[in-house]
Amino acid sequence: MNRLELHDPRWAALRGGYRTPENFPELLRDLSGAPTPELWDALHHQGDVDLGSYASLPYLLDAAENATAQDQVEWIALSALILALRHAERNPQPPPWLTEQIGHSEDRLLRIALAALAQKEERDESSLAVLLGAVAVAQGQARLGNVLLDWQEDGLCMSCGEVSIPGYIL
């Protein structure tokens, strides 16, 4: 499998969402249950992701594959968000040694999200938006994916109260 092993010394030089070094091997060692707030913060902060976030993707996707249905949606959301935000100008582009891993992560995300969508399980609107957003991101549609990943379940514009999709009034 294409990943940066947890014992690799390169982890020490990688940064997370706050653009600070994180103890990624420790954070990624036990990914049972749902993603913790500490993990979310280490990997993503207000639209910022960094090389440590990208390198963490195989571990996040492992957790998604092994999680319960509800926890799986959260792992998919975090993975899709990192993959989508790598296209933002303010976030670093992956170096060559991470590029292949990111391609594999997109393929895995697509497979996991589609399998979750195919399950005969009732999903709330937010969970369905995450899964559809993950499919969009994995298919190279980061902007559409971001809209779905940021979906507000009530669908109401915060300023006018109209049903809306960010950027559009329905």
Secondary structure, 3 states (H helix, E strand, C coil): CCCCCCCCHHHHHCECCCCCECCHHHHHHCCCCCCCHHHHHHHCECCECCHHHHHHHHHHHHHHHHCCHHHHHHHHHHHHHHHHHCCCCCCCCCCHHHHHHHHHHHHHHHHHHHHHHHCCCCCCHHHHHHHHHHHHHHCCCHHHHHHHHCCCCCCECCCCCCEEECCEEC
